[in-house]
Amino acid sequence: MVKGFKGFNQGLVCNPNGKKFQFEEGKTYEEDKAIPCQTGFHYCKNPLDVLDFYPLIANDGTMNEFAEIEASDEVTNDKIKFVSKKITIGAKLNIKGLVNASVEFIKKETKISDNVQASSGNCSQLASSGDDSKLASSGNCSQLASSGDDSKLASSGDRSQLASSGDRSQLASSGNCSQLESSGYSSQLASSGDDSQLASSGYSSQLASSGDNSKLASSGNCSQLASSGDDSKLASSGDRSQLASSGDRSQLALNGKNSVGANIGIGGQISGVLGSWITLAEYDENYICKYVKSVKIDGVKLKENAMYELKNGKFVKV
């Protein structure tokens, strides 16, 4: 069996070729053929690759869902999306679970590579300017840097710094106080440590963090940012970007046109420019959700670039 990850619309529903297909956790499904983009059950091996097909927020403003899967075989035509005749749906993953799975995947990829540069010592430094390089470090205070395309960098040490200027790079860190930065297109950054900082200037980048007090920023169009930690801050200046947070007391800022943001944590706040869609949740004294509301910033009822929170079911300016 092959392990992987799959995305769904709300309720574990997929709509291949416009036909609704309902999945359930723990159940196995089978078809006669597996042909990419035609028939069979599609999935990804890299958790963050799933966001290319099922972004954080669906077109109707609801949060898409994700789950671990097991497949009986693998057929692919692009080495990103795979298809199998038989698939078993495992446990659903929240944002934190997706982030942690991404970190572990990238770390594993660096460990098994023949081209990997690895260090287990403290205060180590790793650097590569070649394409397709992979760097890994498990020591504290490490620094990893790569300017080559398609690079992968991973660190599990505290206070590490990872930087890549190559296209389609992947960076992952599970240590506290880490800093990740990428200027390449289509980069993927994931961190599960507290107080981490992630920044990307490439288009279609994906940034995810599950640690508290983290900061995520992207200036590229069509980027996706996700955080499940408390007191986190997410900001995007690119158009058509998507930001999602489930941590308490987090702040989201949408500065790009036609962007969508959802902050469903307790005490969440959000701002955006004209035309942005924003979603907030409100909870009672027992932390039970009372309201979840979405609205488009029109410049009249809701002002541009003003931070809002949800109180008594209404958007209130902070």
C-alpha positions as CSV (number, residue, x, y, z in Angstrom):
1,M,0.0,0.0,0.0
2,V,1.1,3.5,-0.8
3,K,0.5,6.3,1.7
4,G,-0.6,9.7,0.6
5,F,-2.9,12.7,1.1
6,K,-6.2,13.8,-0.5
7,G,-8.2,16.9,-0.6
8,F,-12.0,17.3,-0.5
9,N,-14.7,19.9,-0.5
10,Q,-16.6,20.3,2.8
11,G,-18.0,17.0,4.0
12,L,-15.4,14.8,2.3
13,V,-17.0,15.4,-1.1
14,C,-15.2,15.4,-4.4
15,N,-16.6,16.4,-7.8
16,P,-14.5,14.8,-10.5
17,N,-15.7,15.8,-14.0
18,G,-18.7,17.4,-12.4
19,K,-19.9,14.2,-10.7
20,K,-20.3,14.3,-7.0
21,F,-18.5,11.5,-5.0
22,Q,-19.1,11.1,-1.3
23,F,-16.2,9.7,0.8
24,E,-16.1,8.6,4.5
25,E,-13.3,8.1,7.0
26,G,-12.2,4.5,7.3
27,K,-13.9,3.3,4.1
28,T,-12.3,1.7,1.0
29,Y,-13.3,2.5,-2.5
30,E,-12.4,0.8,-5.8
31,E,-12.7,1.4,-9.5
32,D,-11.8,-0.7,-12.6
33,K,-9.2,1.7,-14.0
34,A,-6.7,4.3,-12.9
35,I,-6.0,6.9,-15.5
36,P,-4.7,10.4,-14.5
37,C,-7.3,13.1,-14.8
38,Q,-9.9,10.7,-16.1
39,T,-10.8,7.8,-13.7
40,G,-9.6,6.4,-10.4
41,F,-8.9,8.0,-7.1
42,H,-6.4,10.9,-7.2
43,Y,-4.0,11.8,-4.3
44,C,-0.6,13.4,-3.6
45,K,2.4,12.1,-1.7
46,N,3.5,15.6,-0.5
47,P,0.8,17.1,1.7
48,L,1.3,20.6,0.5
49,D,0.9,19.5,-3.1
50,V,-2.7,18.8,-2.3
51,L,-3.3,22.6,-2.1
52,D,-2.6,22.9,-5.8
53,F,-5.9,21.0,-6.4
54,Y,-7.9,21.7,-3.3
55,P,-6.9,25.2,-2.0
56,L,-7.5,26.1,1.7
57,I,-10.8,27.9,0.8
58,A,-13.3,26.7,-1.8
59,N,-15.1,29.0,-4.3
60,D,-18.2,29.1,-2.1
61,G,-16.1,30.4,0.9
62,T,-16.1,27.1,2.9
63,M,-12.9,25.5,4.1
64,N,-11.8,22.5,2.1
65,E,-10.9,19.3,4.0
66,F,-7.9,17.0,3.9
67,A,-7.2,13.4,4.9
68,E,-4.5,10.7,4.9
69,I,-5.1,7.9,2.5
70,E,-3.7,4.5,1.5
71,A,-3.6,3.5,-2.2
72,S,-3.2,0.1,-3.7
73,D,-1.1,1.4,-6.6
74,E,0.2,4.6,-8.1
75,V,-0.1,6.0,-11.7
76,T,1.1,9.5,-12.5
77,N,1.9,11.7,-15.5
78,D,3.5,14.7,-13.6
79,K,5.0,13.1,-10.4
80,I,2.8,15.4,-8.3
81,K,-0.7,14.0,-8.6
82,F,-1.1,10.2,-8.5
83,V,-4.1,8.0,-9.2
84,S,-5.1,4.5,-7.9
85,K,-7.8,2.0,-8.6
86,K,-8.3,1.4,-4.9
87,I,-8.1,3.8,-2.0
88,T,-8.8,3.8,1.8
89,I,-9.7,7.1,3.4
90,G,-7.9,7.6,6.7
91,A,-8.3,10.2,9.4
92,K,-9.1,13.8,8.5
93,L,-6.4,16.4,9.0
94,N,-6.9,19.8,10.4
95,I,-4.5,22.6,9.5
96,K,-2.0,21.6,12.2
97,G,-2.1,18.0,11.1
98,L,-1.5,19.0,7.5
99,V,1.5,21.2,8.5
100,N,3.1,18.6,10.6
101,A,2.7,16.0,7.9
102,S,4.3,18.4,5.4
103,V,7.3,18.9,7.7
104,E,7.8,15.2,8.2
105,F,7.5,14.5,4.5
106,I,10.1,17.1,3.5
107,K,12.5,15.9,6.2
108,K,12.1,12.3,5.0
109,E,12.8,13.3,1.4
110,T,16.0,15.0,2.4
111,K,17.2,12.0,4.4
112,I,16.8,9.5,1.5
113,S,18.4,11.7,-1.2
114,D,21.8,10.8,-2.6
115,N,22.6,14.5,-3.0
116,V,21.7,15.5,0.5
117,Q,24.0,17.5,2.7
118,A,23.3,16.5,6.3
119,S,24.4,17.8,9.7
120,S,23.5,16.6,13.2
121,G,25.7,19.0,15.0
122,N,24.8,22.3,16.7
123,C,25.5,25.6,15.0
124,S,26.2,24.0,11.7
125,Q,26.0,25.8,8.3
126,L,24.9,24.2,5.0
127,A,24.9,25.9,1.6
128,S,24.3,24.8,-1.9
129,S,24.1,26.7,-5.2
130,G,23.3,23.7,-7.4
131,D,20.0,22.7,-8.8
132,D,18.0,19.9,-7.3
133,S,20.0,20.0,-4.1
134,K,18.6,18.8,-0.7
135,L,19.9,20.0,2.7
136,A,19.0,18.6,6.1
137,S,20.0,19.5,9.7
138,S,18.8,18.2,13.1
139,G,21.1,20.5,15.1
140,N,20.2,23.7,17.0
141,C,21.2,27.1,15.6
142,S,21.7,25.7,12.1
143,Q,21.6,27.8,8.9
144,L,20.6,26.3,5.5
145,A,20.8,28.2,2.2
146,S,20.2,27.2,-1.4
147,S,20.0,29.2,-4.6
148,G,19.3,26.3,-6.9
149,D,15.9,25.3,-8.4
150,D,13.8,22.4,-7.0
151,S,15.8,22.4,-3.8
152,K,14.5,20.9,-0.5
153,L,15.6,22.2,2.9
154,A,14.7,20.6,6.3
155,S,15.7,21.4,9.9
156,S,14.4,20.0,13.2
157,G,16.7,22.2,15.3
158,D,15.7,25.2,17.3
159,R,16.4,28.7,16.1
160,S,17.3,27.5,12.6
161,Q,17.3,29.7,9.5
162,L,16.4,28.4,6.1
163,A,16.6,30.5,2.9
164,S,16.1,29.6,-0.8
165,S,15.9,31.7,-3.9
166,G,15.3,28.9,-6.3
167,D,12.0,28.1,-8.0
168,R,9.8,25.3,-6.7
169,S,11.8,24.9,-3.5
170,Q,10.4,23.3,-0.3
171,L,11.4,24.3,3.2
172,A,10.4,22.7,6.4
173,S,11.3,23.2,10.0
174,S,10.0,21.7,13.2
175,G,12.2,23.7,15.6
176,N,11.1,26.7,17.6
177,C,12.1,30.3,16.6
178,S,12.9,29.2,13.0
179,Q,12.9,31.6,10.1
180,L,12.1,30.4,6.6
181,E,12.4,32.6,3.5
182,S,11.9,31.9,-0.2
183,S,11.9,34.2,-3.2
184,G,11.3,31.5,-5.8
185,Y,8.0,30.8,-7.6
186,S,5.8,27.9,-6.5
187,S,7.7,27.4,-3.2
188,Q,6.3,25.5,-0.3
189,L,7.2,26.4,3.3
190,A,6.1,24.6,6.5
191,S,6.9,25.1,10.1
192,S,5.5,23.4,13.3
193,G,7.6,25.3,15.8
194,D,6.4,28.3,17.9
195,D,7.5,31.8,17.1
196,S,8.5,30.9,13.5
197,Q,8.6,33.4,10.7
198,L,7.8,32.4,7.1
199,A,8.1,34.7,4.1
200,S,7.8,34.2,0.4
201,S,7.8,36.5,-2.6
202,G,7.1,34.0,-5.3
203,Y,3.7,33.4,-7.0
204,S,1.5,30.5,-6.1
205,S,3.5,29.8,-3.0
206,Q,2.2,27.8,0.0
207,L,3.0,28.7,3.6
208,A,1.8,26.8,6.6
209,S,2.5,27.0,10.3
210,S,1.1,25.2,13.3
211,G,3.1,26.9,16.0
212,D,1.9,29.8,18.3
213,N,3.0,33.4,17.7
214,S,4.1,32.7,14.1
215,K,4.2,35.2,11.3
216,L,3.5,34.4,7.7
217,A,3.9,36.8,4.8
218,S,3.6,36.5,1.1
219,S,3.8,39.1,-1.7
220,G,3.1,36.8,-4.7
221,N,-0.2,36.3,-6.4
222,C,-2.3,33.2,-5.8
223,S,-0.5,32.3,-2.6
224,Q,-2.0,30.2,0.2
225,L,-1.2,30.8,3.8
226,A,-2.4,28.7,6.7
227,S,-1.9,28.8,10.4
228,S,-3.3,26.8,13.3
229,G,-1.3,28.4,16.1
230,D,-2.6,31.0,18.6
231,D,-1.6,34.7,18.4
232,S,-0.3,34.2,14.8
233,K,-0.3,36.9,12.1
234,L,-0.8,36.3,8.4
235,A,-0.4,38.9,5.7
236,S,-0.5,38.8,1.9
237,S,-0.1,41.5,-0.7
238,G,-0.6,39.3,-3.8
239,D,-3.8,39.2,-5.7
240,R,-6.2,36.2,-5.5
241,S,-4.4,34.9,-2.4
242,Q,-6.1,32.7,0.3
243,L,-5.4,33.0,4.0
244,A,-6.8,30.7,6.7
245,S,-6.3,30.6,10.5
246,S,-7.9,28.4,13.1
247,G,-5.7,29.6,16.0
248,D,-7.1,31.9,18.8
249,R,-6.4,35.7,18.8
250,S,-4.8,35.6,15.3
251,Q,-4.8,38.4,12.8
252,L,-5.1,38.1,9.0
253,A,-4.5,41.0,6.5
254,L,-5.5,40.7,2.8
255,N,-3.8,43.4,0.8
256,G,-4.2,41.8,-2.7
257,K,-7.2,42.1,-5.0
258,N,-9.9,39.4,-5.1
259,S,-8.4,37.6,-2.1
260,V,-10.2,35.4,0.4
261,G,-9.5,35.1,4.1
262,A,-11.0,33.0,6.9
263,N,-10.2,33.4,10.5
264,I,-12.2,30.9,12.5
265,G,-10.3,31.0,15.8
266,I,-11.6,32.5,19.1
267,G,-11.1,36.2,19.1
268,G,-9.9,36.3,15.5
269,Q,-9.5,39.5,13.5
270,I,-9.2,40.2,9.8
271,S,-8.8,43.0,7.3
272,G,-8.9,43.3,3.5
273,V,-9.0,45.6,0.5
274,L,-12.1,46.3,-1.6
275,G,-13.6,43.2,-3.2
276,S,-12.0,40.8,-0.7
277,W,-14.2,38.1,1.0
278,I,-13.6,37.7,4.7
279,T,-14.9,35.1,7.2
280,L,-15.0,35.2,11.0
281,A,-16.3,33.0,13.8
282,E,-17.8,34.0,17.2
283,Y,-17.9,31.8,20.3
284,D,-19.8,31.8,23.6
285,E,-18.4,31.8,27.1
286,N,-18.0,28.0,26.9
287,Y,-16.1,28.3,23.6
288,I,-18.9,26.9,21.6
289,C,-19.2,28.4,18.1
290,K,-22.3,30.7,17.8
291,Y,-21.8,32.3,14.4
292,V,-19.7,31.9,11.3
293,K,-20.2,34.7,8.8
294,S,-18.8,35.7,5.5
295,V,-19.0,39.1,3.8
296,K,-17.5,41.1,0.9
297,I,-15.6,44.3,1.7
298,D,-17.6,47.0,-0.2
299,G,-16.1,50.2,1.2
300,V,-19.5,51.2,2.6
301,K,-20.6,48.8,5.3
302,L,-17.1,47.4,5.7
303,K,-14.2,49.7,5.2
304,E,-11.0,48.8,3.3
305,N,-7.9,47.8,5.3
306,A,-9.8,48.1,8.6
307,M,-9.5,45.2,11.1
308,Y,-12.8,43.6,12.0
309,E,-14.0,41.0,14.6
310,L,-17.3,39.3,15.0
311,K,-19.5,40.4,17.9
312,N,-23.1,39.4,18.4
313,G,-23.2,38.1,14.9
314,K,-22.0,41.4,13.4
315,F,-18.7,42.6,11.9
316,V,-17.4,45.3,14.3
317,K,-14.4,47.5,13.6
318,V,-11.6,47.0,16.1
